[in-house]
Amino acid sequence: MKPIPTSVTPTPSIGRIIRAEALRMGLKLREPFVTPVGALSQKDALLVRLTTADGAVGYGESGALPTPSYSPEYIETAWDALTRFLLSALVGQTYSSTDDVTTTWAWMRGHHFAKVAPEAACWHILAQRADQPLRALWGGSRQRIEIGAVLGIAPTIEEMLDSVEKALAQGYRRLKLKIAPGRDVAPIAAIRQRFGDITLMADANSTYRLTDLPILRQLDDYNLLMIEQPLGADDIIDHALLQAQIKTPICLDESILTLDDARHAIALGACRIINVKPPRVGGFGTALRIAEYAHAQGIGVWCGGMFETGIGKAFNAQLCAAPAFTFPADNAGSHSYYDHDLLMPDDPIRIDADSHITLPDAPGLGWRIDEDAIERLTTQRAVFEG
């Protein structure tokens, strides 16, 4: 496809969708990852593949987890929503923009982890038609994005310190440590004692309550970049009460499902930072609107991950080039979690020595998708044509 002349700048159109596929494949993590709500050792990847009448193909990834531990949605609900409602509604329709696509399911409440996959596939098509990487459609001009390491809960403090040492040796400059009641102050104090004033944040995954204020106040002594989602996943009010009583910036994750949630949280002073995850908010269009609104209000923004394959990671990496994203992302390189992450083996997402990802200029996703591997690994498929 020839580059579009800058003097013309036509707006690309998605076109008529004639085939929509839901593809599910079971992928085993290279090693279990322990969070405050349990250990993850295997995660089904759930992809959507859309084909247009003129042969354009777009991919998107759901990000849904195996169980409803992070969100009420999980892999089975995402599969059901996609195959029962969403994909059949797209087939045979002609769309100009992703807003046109999302209007198709405006009647449907929730199911963000299902909605993100076809919306992402449409963005993928649009970027290919524009002959530009996705970040150009999203206003991103940065060629390189900084990422940080995420450390799960280790059985012992010594093992946790070994993980920190390994991450620092790999060049990471921002570390996120999963914490939970009883596994919070001691490990963070140990990190500070051994490694000094490294950039460190904590992620609680909604495992504390406002009555835990004395413990959370102790964390103020350790100069954390932020504490992510300490209180309930559906809470904004208590987070506002907590933020008023601790110095450490609160970052909201699970509490922010919509732009209105972000507006309310910011207005109430419930956070100083927001973690924007496109699957959690139902798409990249909404993710951008939340990020831009928060940034305009002086709130820090960054992009978290959902153990995506390389396809989802590539989308997130392109998103992080947008100006509103001001903190390092949780976007690891290829093969961080899986032996095969669905990108071509000779075109992986690489982490530079200074913990940055250099974004490619290739149109669309930027990195090449291993379609043969997708066909080989797919264990369940639903196809809609028209």
C-alpha positions in Angstrom: 0.0 0.0 0.0 1.4 3.4 -1.0 1.8 6.1 1.6 -1.1 8.6 1.7 0.1 12.0 0.5 0.2 14.5 3.4 -1.4 17.2 1.2 -4.6 15.2 0.8 -4.9 13.5 4.3 -8.0 11.5 3.6 -9.8 9.8 6.5 -9.5 6.1 6.1 -12.7 4.0 6.5 -13.0 0.5 8.0 -15.2 -0.7 5.1 -17.7 -3.6 5.0 -17.0 -6.5 7.3 -17.7 -9.8 5.7 -16.1 -12.2 8.2 -15.7 -12.1 12.0 -13.9 -14.8 14.0 -13.4 -15.4 17.7 -10.3 -17.5 18.3 -9.4 -19.0 21.6 -6.1 -20.7 22.4 -4.7 -22.0 25.7 -1.3 -20.7 26.6 0.7 -21.7 29.6 2.7 -19.1 31.4 6.5 -19.8 31.6 6.2 -19.5 35.3 3.3 -18.9 37.7 2.6 -15.2 38.6 1.3 -14.6 42.1 -1.0 -11.7 42.9 -2.9 -10.8 46.1 -5.9 -12.6 44.7 -4.2 -15.8 43.6 -1.6 -17.5 41.3 -1.9 -17.5 37.5 -0.3 -20.3 35.6 -2.4 -20.6 32.4 -4.4 -18.0 30.5 -6.5 -18.5 27.4 -5.8 -15.9 24.7 -9.0 -14.7 23.1 -8.6 -13.0 19.8 -11.0 -11.4 17.3 -10.1 -11.4 13.6 -12.2 -9.2 11.2 -12.0 -9.4 7.4 -13.4 -6.7 5.1 -14.8 -7.0 1.6 -11.6 -5.8 0.0 -9.4 -8.2 2.0 -8.2 -6.1 4.9 -7.6 -8.1 8.1 -7.6 -6.8 11.6 -6.8 -8.5 14.9 -7.8 -7.5 18.4 -7.3 -9.2 21.8 -9.7 -9.4 24.8 -7.3 -9.7 27.7 -9.9 -11.5 29.8 -8.5 -13.6 32.7 -9.5 -17.3 33.5 -11.4 -16.4 36.6 -13.5 -13.3 37.8 -10.7 -12.4 40.3 -9.8 -9.0 38.7 -13.2 -8.2 37.1 -16.6 -9.8 37.1 -15.9 -10.5 33.5 -13.6 -13.4 32.6 -12.8 -15.6 29.6 -16.1 -17.4 29.5 -18.2 -14.3 29.7 -16.1 -12.6 27.0 -16.4 -15.6 24.7 -20.2 -15.8 25.3 -20.7 -12.0 24.6 -18.6 -12.1 21.5 -20.2 -15.2 20.0 -23.7 -14.6 21.1 -24.1 -10.8 20.5 -21.2 -8.8 19.2 -19.6 -10.4 16.2 -22.8 -11.4 14.4 -23.9 -7.8 14.6 -20.8 -6.6 12.8 -20.9 -8.9 9.8 -22.4 -7.4 6.6 -22.2 -3.9 8.0 -20.1 -1.0 6.6 -18.3 1.2 9.0 -16.4 4.5 8.7 -14.9 4.7 12.2 -14.5 2.9 15.4 -17.2 5.1 17.0 -19.6 3.7 14.3 -18.6 0.2 15.4 -19.1 0.8 19.2 -22.5 2.4 18.5 -23.5 -1.1 17.3 -23.4 -2.4 20.8 -24.3 0.8 22.7 -27.4 -1.0 24.0 -25.3 -3.6 25.8 -24.2 -2.9 29.3 -20.7 -3.9 30.5 -18.8 -6.7 28.8 -15.8 -4.4 28.3 -13.4 -7.3 27.9 -15.5 -8.6 25.0 -16.0 -5.2 23.3 -12.3 -4.3 23.3 -11.3 -7.1 20.9 -13.5 -6.2 17.8 -12.9 -2.5 18.5 -9.1 -3.1 18.5 -9.4 -5.1 15.3 -11.1 -2.1 13.6 -8.3 0.2 14.8 -5.9 -2.3 13.3 -7.6 -2.1 9.9 -7.8 1.7 10.0 -4.0 2.0 10.7 -3.2 -0.3 7.8 -5.4 1.7 5.5 -3.7 4.9 6.6 -0.3 3.2 6.0 0.7 4.4 9.5 1.5 2.8 12.8 -1.4 2.9 15.3 0.2 5.5 17.4 -0.1 8.0 14.5 -3.9 7.6 14.7 -3.8 8.1 18.4 -1.8 11.3 18.3 1.4 9.6 19.5 4.7 11.0 18.4 7.2 9.3 20.7 9.4 6.7 19.1 10.3 5.1 22.4 8.2 4.3 25.5 9.5 3.4 29.0 8.3 0.3 30.7 8.6 -1.1 34.2 8.9 -4.5 35.8 6.0 -6.1 37.7 7.0 -8.4 40.6 4.5 -10.9 42.0 4.3 -11.9 45.7 7.3 -14.2 46.5 7.2 -17.0 49.1 10.0 -15.3 51.1 11.5 -11.8 51.4 14.9 -13.2 50.1 13.2 -14.5 47.0 11.5 -11.2 46.5 14.8 -9.4 46.9 16.4 -11.7 44.3 13.6 -10.8 41.9 14.3 -7.1 42.5 18.0 -7.6 41.9 17.3 -9.5 38.6 14.9 -6.8 37.4 17.4 -4.0 38.1 20.2 -6.0 36.4 17.9 -6.2 33.3 17.8 -2.4 33.2 14.3 -1.7 34.6 14.1 1.6 36.4 10.6 1.4 37.8 9.5 -1.6 39.8 6.0 -2.5 40.8 5.6 -4.9 43.7 2.4 -6.7 44.4 1.4 -6.4 48.1 -1.4 -7.7 50.4 -2.2 -7.5 54.1 0.7 -9.0 56.0 2.9 -8.8 52.9 3.4 -5.1 52.6 5.6 -3.0 55.0 8.3 -5.7 55.6 9.1 -6.5 51.9 9.1 -2.8 51.0 11.3 -1.9 53.9 13.7 -4.7 52.9 13.8 -3.4 49.3 14.7 0.1 50.6 17.3 -1.2 52.9 19.1 -3.2 50.2 18.5 -1.1 47.1 18.1 2.4 48.3 15.9 5.0 46.6 14.9 3.1 43.5 11.7 4.0 41.8 9.2 1.7 43.5 5.4 1.4 43.6 3.0 -1.0 45.2 -0.1 -2.7 43.7 -2.7 -3.9 46.2 -5.4 -5.2 43.9 -8.2 -4.1 46.2 -7.1 -6.1 49.2 -7.3 -3.4 51.9 -10.1 -1.6 53.6 -10.2 1.9 55.1 -9.8 0.3 58.5 -6.2 -0.6 57.4 -5.3 3.1 57.4 -2.5 2.6 60.0 -0.7 0.1 57.7 -1.2 2.2 54.6 0.1 5.3 56.5 3.3 3.3 57.3 3.9 3.0 53.6 4.3 6.8 53.4 7.7 6.3 55.0 9.1 4.5 52.0 8.8 7.2 49.2 6.6 5.1 46.9 5.8 6.4 43.5 2.2 5.4 44.1 0.0 2.7 45.7 -2.3 1.2 43.1 -5.9 0.3 44.0 -5.6 -0.2 47.7 -9.4 -0.3 48.4 -12.4 -1.9 46.8 -12.7 -2.4 43.1 -16.0 -0.6 43.0 -15.1 2.2 45.4 -14.3 5.8 44.8 -15.6 7.4 48.1 -13.3 5.6 50.5 -10.4 6.1 48.2 -11.0 9.9 48.4 -11.1 9.6 52.2 -7.9 7.6 52.2 -6.0 9.9 49.8 -6.8 12.8 52.1 -5.0 11.0 54.9 -1.9 9.6 53.2 1.0 11.3 51.4 1.6 8.5 48.8 -0.3 9.1 45.6 -3.2 6.7 45.0 -3.5 5.2 41.6 -6.9 3.9 40.6 -7.2 0.8 38.4 -10.2 -1.5 38.9 -12.4 1.5 40.0 -12.2 3.2 36.6 -14.5 1.6 34.0 -15.7 4.6 32.2 -14.9 8.3 31.5 -17.6 9.2 34.0 -15.8 7.1 36.7 -12.6 9.0 36.0 -14.4 12.4 36.2 -16.0 11.5 39.5 -12.8 10.1 41.0 -10.8 13.2 40.0 -13.6 15.6 41.3 -13.6 13.8 44.6 -9.9 13.7 45.0 -9.8 9.9 45.1 -6.6 9.6 43.2 -3.6 11.4 41.7 -2.9 8.8 39.1 -5.0 6.5 36.8 -3.9 3.2 35.3 -5.7 3.0 31.9 -6.2 -0.6 30.7 -8.1 -0.7 27.3 -9.8 -4.1 28.1 -11.1 -2.8 31.4 -12.7 0.3 29.8 -14.0 -1.5 26.7 -11.7 -0.1 24.0 -8.9 2.1 22.9 -11.1 5.0 22.0 -12.4 5.2 25.6 -8.9 4.6 26.9 -7.7 7.6 25.0 -10.6 9.8 26.2 -10.0 8.9 29.8 -6.2 9.5 29.5 -6.6 12.8 27.8 -9.2 14.0 30.3 -7.1 12.9 33.3 -3.9 14.5 31.8 -5.8 17.8 31.3 -6.8 17.7 35.0 -3.2 17.2 36.1 -3.6 13.5 36.9 -0.8 11.1 36.0 -1.6 8.4 33.5 -0.1 5.1 32.5 -1.1 1.9 30.8 -1.3 -1.4 32.6 -1.4 -5.0 31.2 -3.6 -8.0 31.5 -1.0 -10.8 30.6 -1.7 -10.2 26.9 0.1 -12.0 24.2 2.4 -10.0 21.9 -0.6 -8.8 19.9 -2.2 -7.1 22.9 1.2 -5.9 24.1 1.8 -4.3 20.7 -1.5 -2.4 20.9 -0.7 -1.2 24.4 2.9 -0.1 23.3 1.5 2.0 20.5 -1.1 3.5 22.9 1.7 4.6 25.3 3.2 6.9 22.7 0.2 9.2 23.1 1.1 12.4 25.0 -1.2 11.8 28.0 0.7 8.7 29.1 3.3 10.1 31.5 4.4 7.1 33.7 6.2 3.9 32.6 3.9 1.2 31.4 3.5 -2.4 32.5 4.2 -3.7 29.0 6.9 -6.4 28.9 8.6 -7.7 25.8 7.9 -10.8 23.8 8.1 -14.1 25.6 7.8 -12.5 29.0 4.9 -14.8 29.9 4.5 -17.3 27.1 6.9 -19.4 25.0 5.1 -18.2 21.9 3.4 -14.8 22.1 1.8 -14.8 18.6 4.2 -12.4 17.0 6.7 -13.6 14.4 9.8 -15.1 16.1 12.1 -12.8 14.1 10.0 -9.7 14.9 9.6 -9.7 18.7 8.9 -6.8 21.1 12.3 -6.1 22.4 13.2 -4.2 25.6 16.2 -1.9 25.2 19.0 -1.9 27.8 17.5 1.2 29.4 14.0 -0.4 29.8 12.5 1.3 26.8 10.6 -0.2 23.8 11.5 1.3 20.4 8.3 1.4 18.4 8.5 0.3 14.8 7.3 2.5 11.9 5.6 -0.3 10.0 1.9 0.3 9.3 -0.8 -1.1 11.6 0.4 -2.9 14.7 4.0 -2.3 14.0 5.1 -5.9 14.6 4.2 -8.8 12.4 1.7 -11.3 13.6 2.4 -15.1 13.3 -0.8 -16.2 11.7 0.5 -19.8 11.3 1.0 -20.0 15.0 -2.5 -18.7 15.6 -4.0 -21.4 13.4 -1.9 -24.0 15.1 -2.7 -23.0 18.6 -6.4 -22.3 18.2 -8.5 -24.7 20.3 -11.9 -23.1 19.8 -13.3 -21.0 16.9 -16.5 -19.3 16.1 -17.0 -17.8 12.6 -19.6 -15.4 11.3 -19.9 -14.5 7.6 -22.2 -12.4 5.5 
